[in-house]
Structure formats: C-alpha cells, structure tokens
Amino acid sequence: MSSIASAYTGQVSPVFSGTPAAFNTGTNTAGSAPVLTPANTNGAAAQLSDHTRDYMLYLTIGTAGTGLTVLIGPTASPANTIYTAATATAGEAISFRLPAGWFWEWAATTATLAEQFAIGC
C-alpha cells in the first residue's frame, strides 16, 4: 500500500507556536458592542451616530398602520428595500443588519415605532 494513512505509524501530537488565541470573556478588555437608541422619523433617511461598524437594528411597531417599508443604502436616498408589508401590526418586530456608514429609512401610513435599538456587530 502506498497511501499516506497506511505508511504513517507515528502518533499525532498538536503543535502550538506563538501566543494562543484570546477570546472576549466579559472582562474589561472584552470587545465593544455598543447599544444605540436612534430616533429615526417616518419617511426620513438617517445614519447612526457611529459610522465605524455594522449594527443590527431592531424596530418595534407601536401604532398599527399600512404600507410599511424599510430601506437601506450607502447614500441619503436608500434604494434597497429590505422589508415591505401591506400592514404594520402593533408589536411587530423587525430586525436587519446595517453596514457601517449606511443610511436607513422606514416609512408607513399612520404607523409609529415604539422602540428603535441598534447593537454593534
């Protein structure tokens, strides 16, 4: 047999070199995941105050309405529709990832947002 598996007779032992990987464990040196509370209004494009990282945005509908749309994009006229619904139901939760520095917009008829949160990625 000429296969490597049949020719190998030694034991496998792990080899480590350099510094072992360090992982965030909740100490004061842990990586940052800031939480922002934007106040974006119906039909207005906006950016988050931090343009340096991606964020997950979480929106909760307060007052029900119709024609709900959420758009994102790299300019002040977001052109990428990521959510659309005929109705906006009170209590409905919508989440999406917003790339660093991008704009986002939500629009609906008579609907309001009860909560807006952005958590850094």
N, C-alpha and C positions, 0 to 999 in steps of 0.2 A: 504494500500500500504506500502510496506516495502523498497522501493528504497530510496537511499540517496537523490535523487533530490526531491522526494515528502516529505521527512522528514525534509529537510532543509528549514528554514523560515527566516534566518538572511540575512543581506546584506554582499556582498563580498567587502572587503577593502584590498588594497595592503599593504603588509608588507615589509619594507625595513630594512636591517640591514647592518652595515658596511659602507664602502665607495662606492659611486656609481661608475659605470664603467667609465673610461676615454677613449676617442677616439681621435685619431690624427686629428687635425683640421687645420694643416698648420702653426702652430706656431713654434717657435724654439725648442719646445720639441716634435715635431712630429717624428714619426718613420722614419728611414732612408730607402730610396730606391735609392741606388747609380746607376749611369749610367756608364758603362764601354765601351770602344771602342777597342775591341780586334783586332788584325791584323793577324788572322789565315790564313796560306797559303794553297793553293790547295794540298790535299793529306797528310797534316801533322796533327797529333793529338796534341791538346793543351788543357790546363786548363786555366780558367780565373784567374786573379790575386787575386781575393777574393775567398777563399775556404770555407768560413763560412756560406754561404746562397745559396739558389736556385736562379737562374736567368732565365728570359725569354730572349732568344736570337732572334734577328731579323736580317735576312740576305737579302740583295737585290742583285740580279744578275745584273752585269754591262754588260759584253760582253756575247753574247749567245754562247752556246756550246752544247755538247751532254753528255749523261751518268752521269747526276748529282745524287750524293748520299750524304746524311747527316747521320752520325753515332754518337752515344753517348755510353759511358760506364764508369765503375769505374776504368779501367786500361788504360795505354797508348796505348793499342790496342783496341779501341772501337769496340764492336761486335754487337751492337743493331742498326740496320738500322731503322731510323725513317722517312726518306724521300728518295724516288728514283723516277727518271723521265728519260725518253728517251732523252728529250731535256731540256736545261736550257735556258729559254727565257729572253732576256734583260728586266729589270724592274720587273721581278717576285720577289715576296716577300715570304720568308719562315720564320716561327716562330716556336719555340719549347722551352719547359722548360728543363733546365739543372740542375740536382740535385747538391747540394753543393759538390765541390771537384771532380766532374766527368770530364772526357775528352770529347771533341767533335772534329769531323773531317768533312770536306766537300771535295768532290772530283768531278771533272768534266773534260771533254776533251775540251780544248780551252776556257772554260768559266772563267769569273772573277767575283769577288764580288765587287760591287760598295760601299756597306756600311755593316758594322757589328756593331751592338749595343747590349748590354746586360743590362737589367734593373733588379735590385734586387727585389726579392719577399719577 
